[in-house]
Amino acid sequence: MGFFPVLSPDEKNAVDWYDESLALAELADELGYEHVQVVEHYFSAYGGYSPDPVTFLAAVAARTRRIRVTTGAVVPAFTHPIKLAGKLAMLDNLSHGRLDVGFGRAFLPEEFAAFGVPMSASRARFAEGIDICRRLWTGTEVSWSGDWVTFGPVTMLPRPYQQPHPPIFVASTTSPTSCAEAGRAGYHLQVVPTVTSREALQEMLAAYRQARAAAGHHGPGQVQIKYTCYLAEDGAAALAAARRWELNYIDKMTTAIASWATVRSADYPGYEQLIDKVRRYDFDRSHADNKVLAGTPAQVRDQLATIAEWFGADVTVCLQVNPGATPAAEAQRALRLFAEHVAPHFTGEASRALAGR
């Protein structure tokens, strides 16, 4: 289950959103979902209630017993790697080894400007940040001298609960090259289908799987695909809610990415086209293309079966049942409906196509 708070304070205050989200996380733990995942964003109604995923996930870990806590994702470019590695190792211990670490590059120009980080440094800081965290988790008397940070020798405490370190995921939006790099490194993968076509996502996953196999890493790796999900016994009501909240999401995303109309960065090729893609969003087409899960449990089961055919039965779907201001009762009902009426219809490898079943 994922959280991406797309809402403004006039829609729901932060205290209420945190309380409702933590209650959802407890329910997900009770119902047997695999993980709770949360993003890192700043300043705007597009994710701004989640500037620190580690803080939120520490609260989740304290309220749950089995469910994994997943960053989806933390941004190495915005945090000193010693600080980031220490926070994540601490969370791994607080959760008794339930942490999965997703790293992302970020993509909003205003966030980079606020941190004083040039966008041209994002790719290098991303790769360096992951490498430093991994070395601090696994080594002692670690030293580093690079373009960004220099330190050492230091030995990180606490050591991670999971050995040699928590599972590492890499978040990718549109780039087969980034997916291939993640595969070669032996990392896992987090992707979002919202702004890419089915064929492009299939290309990304193929690049990841081929590169991972060619590098000789054990197993296929884990792939998480993130979807919003609207479930109700009344399919029309579910679709109405989906249309409302998806258009709300697109409206806030359009505002957040507006600067891409004038910003250009070699580290983000093609992102100047992102705003046009978002402005052309069509809910009915998105739903028909299975980028949004919405309807009765039977209808969503059919969507998931198609998704498994497209992307492989070994993928894990990360469900977001509250993309912001959805009433708490609706989100809880959707979570229960999925667990009771969707998940039981998938067995064996196909069960990996579900959100943590």
Backbone hydrogen bonds, N-H to C=O, Kabsch-Sander energy under -0.5 kcal/mol:
donor,donor_aa,acceptor,acceptor_aa,energy
2,G,319,L,-3.5
3,F,37,Q,-2.3
6,V,4,F,-1.3
7,L,5,P,-1.1
7,L,45,A,-1.0
11,E,8,S,-1.9
12,K,8,S,-1.8
17,W,13,N,-2.2
18,Y,14,A,-2.9
19,D,15,V,-2.6
20,E,16,D,-2.8
21,S,17,W,-2.4
22,L,18,Y,-2.6
23,A,19,D,-2.0
24,L,20,E,-2.0
25,A,21,S,-2.3
26,E,22,L,-2.2
27,L,23,A,-2.1
28,A,24,L,-2.8
29,D,25,A,-2.1
30,E,26,E,-2.2
31,L,27,L,-2.3
32,G,28,A,-0.8
32,G,29,D,-0.7
33,Y,28,A,-2.5
36,V,68,R,-2.6
37,Q,1,M,-2.5
38,V,70,T,-1.5
39,V,3,F,-1.2
41,H,50,S,-1.9
44,S,42,Y,-1.8
47,G,5,P,-1.8
47,G,45,A,-1.3
48,G,44,S,-1.6
49,Y,5,P,-0.5
50,S,47,G,-2.0
55,T,52,D,-0.6
56,F,52,D,-1.4
57,L,53,P,-2.8
58,A,54,V,-2.0
59,A,55,T,-1.5
60,V,56,F,-1.9
61,A,57,L,-2.9
62,A,58,A,-1.7
63,R,59,A,-0.9
63,R,60,V,-1.0
64,T,60,V,-0.8
64,T,61,A,-0.6
68,R,34,E,-3.1
69,V,98,R,-2.5
70,T,36,V,-3.2
71,T,100,D,-2.0
72,G,38,V,-3.3
73,A,102,G,-0.5
74,V,102,G,-2.7
78,F,75,V,-1.5
79,T,76,P,-1.3
84,L,80,H,-2.6
85,A,81,P,-2.8
86,G,82,I,-2.1
87,K,83,K,-2.5
88,L,84,L,-2.3
89,A,85,A,-2.3
90,M,86,G,-2.3
91,L,87,K,-2.1
92,D,88,L,-2.2
93,N,89,A,-1.7
94,L,90,M,-2.7
95,S,91,L,-2.2
96,H,93,N,-1.4
97,G,92,D,-3.4
100,D,69,V,-2.3
101,V,167,P,-2.8
102,G,71,T,-0.6
102,G,100,D,-0.7
103,F,101,V,-0.5
103,F,169,F,-2.5
104,G,74,V,-2.9
111,E,108,L,-0.9
112,F,108,L,-1.5
113,A,109,P,-2.4
114,A,110,E,-2.2
115,F,111,E,-1.7
116,G,112,F,-0.6
116,G,113,A,-0.9
117,V,112,F,-2.5
121,A,118,P,-2.0
122,S,119,M,-1.6
125,R,121,A,-2.7
126,F,122,S,-2.3
127,A,123,R,-2.3
128,E,124,A,-2.6
129,G,125,R,-2.8
130,I,126,F,-2.1
131,D,127,A,-2.1
132,I,128,E,-2.7
133,C,129,G,-2.4
134,R,130,I,-2.5
135,R,131,D,-2.2
136,L,132,I,-2.8
137,W,133,C,-2.2
138,T,134,R,-1.6
139,G,135,R,-2.6
142,V,154,V,-3.3
144,W,151,F,-2.9
146,G,149,V,-1.7
151,F,144,W,-2.5
154,V,142,V,-2.0
169,F,101,V,-3.5
170,V,188,H,-2.0
171,A,103,F,-2.7
172,S,190,Q,-2.5
179,C,175,S,-1.8
180,A,176,P,-2.5
181,E,177,T,-2.3
182,A,178,S,-2.1
183,G,179,C,-2.2
184,R,180,A,-2.6
185,A,181,E,-1.8
186,G,182,A,-0.6
186,G,183,G,-1.0
187,Y,182,A,-2.2
188,H,168,I,-3.2
189,L,222,Q,-2.7
190,Q,170,V,-2.5
191,V,224,Q,-2.7
192,V,172,S,-0.6
196,T,193,P,-1.2
201,L,197,S,-2.5
202,Q,198,R,-2.5
203,E,199,E,-2.0
204,M,200,A,-2.1
205,L,201,L,-2.6
206,A,202,Q,-2.3
207,A,203,E,-2.3
208,Y,204,M,-2.1
209,R,205,L,-2.7
210,Q,206,A,-2.7
211,A,207,A,-2.1
212,R,208,Y,-2.4
213,A,209,R,-2.3
214,A,210,Q,-2.6
215,A,211,A,-1.7
216,G,213,A,-1.4
217,H,212,R,-1.8
223,V,314,D,-0.5
224,Q,189,L,-2.9
225,I,223,V,-0.5
225,I,316,T,-2.7
226,K,191,V,-2.0
227,Y,318,C,-2.7
228,T,291,K,-0.5
229,C,320,Q,-2.4
230,Y,293,L,-2.6
232,A,295,G,-1.4
235,G,233,E,-0.7
238,A,234,D,-2.0
239,L,235,G,-2.4
240,A,236,A,-2.2
241,A,237,A,-2.3
242,A,238,A,-2.5
243,R,239,L,-2.7
244,R,240,A,-2.2
245,W,241,A,-2.6
246,E,242,A,-2.6
247,L,243,R,-2.1
248,N,244,R,-1.6
249,Y,245,W,-2.1
250,I,246,E,-2.6
251,D,247,L,-2.4
252,K,248,N,-2.1
253,M,249,Y,-2.6
254,T,250,I,-2.7
255,T,251,D,-1.6
256,A,252,K,-2.1
257,I,253,M,-2.2
258,A,255,T,-1.0
260,W,257,I,-2.2
261,A,258,A,-1.9
262,T,259,S,-1.9
263,V,259,S,-2.0
268,Y,265,S,-1.5
271,Y,268,Y,-1.8
273,Q,270,G,-1.8
274,L,271,Y,-1.7
277,K,273,Q,-2.0
278,V,274,L,-2.5
279,R,275,I,-2.3
280,R,276,D,-1.5
281,Y,278,V,-1.6
286,S,282,D,-2.6
287,H,283,F,-2.8
288,A,284,D,-2.3
289,D,285,R,-2.1
290,N,287,H,-1.6
291,K,286,S,-2.7
292,V,286,S,-0.7
293,L,228,T,-2.4
294,A,292,V,-0.6
295,G,230,Y,-2.0
300,V,296,T,-2.4
301,R,297,P,-2.3
302,D,298,A,-1.8
303,Q,299,Q,-1.9
304,L,300,V,-2.6
305,A,301,R,-2.2
306,T,302,D,-1.9
307,I,303,Q,-2.4
308,A,304,L,-2.5
309,E,305,A,-1.7
310,W,306,T,-2.3
311,F,307,I,-2.8
312,G,308,A,-1.9
315,V,312,G,-1.3
316,T,223,V,-3.2
318,C,225,I,-3.0
318,C,316,T,-0.6
319,L,317,V,-0.7
320,Q,227,Y,-2.2
321,V,319,L,-0.6
331,A,327,P,-1.9
332,Q,328,A,-2.5
333,R,329,A,-2.2
334,A,330,E,-2.3
335,L,331,A,-2.1
336,R,332,Q,-2.2
337,L,333,R,-2.8
338,F,334,A,-2.2
339,A,335,L,-1.9
340,E,336,R,-2.6
341,H,337,L,-2.8
342,V,337,L,-0.6
342,V,338,F,-1.6
343,A,338,F,-2.7
345,H,342,V,-1.6
346,F,343,A,-2.1
350,A,347,T,-1.1
351,S,348,G,-1.3
352,R,349,E,-2.0
353,A,350,A,-2.0
354,L,351,S,-1.6
356,G,354,L,-2.3
